[in-house]
Amino acid sequence: MMNIFLTIIVIIFGLIGVTIVIYAYIPIVRKKRNKFQIGNEDVSNEIEKRLGLLRCEKDTEKLANAFIELMLLSYVLVHVIVNKGNNYKDKVQCKVFCDFLTPDVIDKVKLLEGNNGECTL
């Protein structure tokens, strides 16, 4: 009798666990699938649309949304500094950042400027 009771409890907890995992991961899988459906040509078009918005839009909310979408499309560099255990060293972070600033990256950053050198944001 006790064996049957324990088996039923294990099965119930197992089903609840599987249900929670499926419920938590379905949105993640959908987002990944949608992200992979965008081809390189489509990404370039989306980037150009967002850059166009940054050049001509005056509404700050639309500007912010366009900039966030550029970050999500991996067009805008997001530099994250992690300070684990009070171990931050400014010289190391600066060297890593400067090593990343290749001519290609600098050209992409300059695309955010207008023709007259003024910031488009």
N, C-alpha and C positions, 0 to 999 in steps of 0.2 A: 504494500500500500504506500509506504514512504517512498519507494523507488519510483512509482508512477507519479506521485506528487512532485518530486524533484525533477523528473523528466518534463512534466508539463510546465513547470516554472522556467526551466532552461529554454524550452521551445518558445515560450511567451517572450522572455527577455531577448532571445535571439531574433525573433520577428520584429520586436520593437527596435532593436539596434539596426537591423537591416533597413527598416523603414526610415529611420532617422538619417542614416548614411545616404540613402537614395534621395531623400527630400533635400538634404544639404548639397549634394553634388550635381543635381540636375541643372540648376541655373549656371553653374561653372562650366559644365559640358556644353550647354547651349551657347554661352558667350564665346568659348573657344572655337566651336564649329562656325559661328558667324564670322569670327576673326579670320579663320582660314579660308573662308569663301571669298574674301576680298583679294583680288589679284594685284600684282605689282602696278599694273596700269591704273587700276581703280584707286590704289593708295595714292599714286601720283596725282590723280584728278582730285581726290579728296583734299590732299595737301594744298593744291593750287586754289581750291575753293576757299579753304580756311585762310590762306595768305591774302586772297582777294578781300575777304571780310575784314582782315586786320588793316588793310590799306585804306578802305573807304568807309567803314562803319563808324558811327559816332556813339551808338548805344553801348554803354559800358558792360551791360550784361551779355550782349551778343559778342563783344570783344573778348570777355572772359571765357565764354563758352568755346569760342573759336580757338583760343590759346590752349585751353584744357584739351580740346580734341587733337590739337597738334602734338601735345605731350603724349596722349594715348596712341597716336599714330607713330610714335618714336621719332618725330621730326625735331622736337625741341629737347635739348639735353637737360636732364634732371640730375643734378649732382647731389647725392645723399651722403652725408658724413655720419658715420656710426662711431660713437664714442663708447666702446665697451670697456668697462672697468677703469674709467678715467685714464684712458690710454691714448688720448688724442695728441697727435704731433702735427703741428701746422706745416712744418717743412715737408713732411711726407705727403700730406694732402695736396699741398701746392705743387709738388713734383708730379704726382699722379695726374692732377688736373692739367698742368702745362704739357705733359706728354700726350694727353688726349687732344690738345688743340692742334690738330693737323691742318694743313691748308684747306682740305675739303670741309672740315668742320667750320673753320673760320668763314669760308665762302657761304655756307648755309646760314650762319648767324648773320652775315651781312645782308642776306636776302630779306631779313626782317626790317632793314632800313629802307627808306625811300631813296629816290634818285639823288636828292639833294643832301643826303647824309643825315636827315632828321629821322628820329624814331617813328615808326608807324603805329606804335601802340598808343 
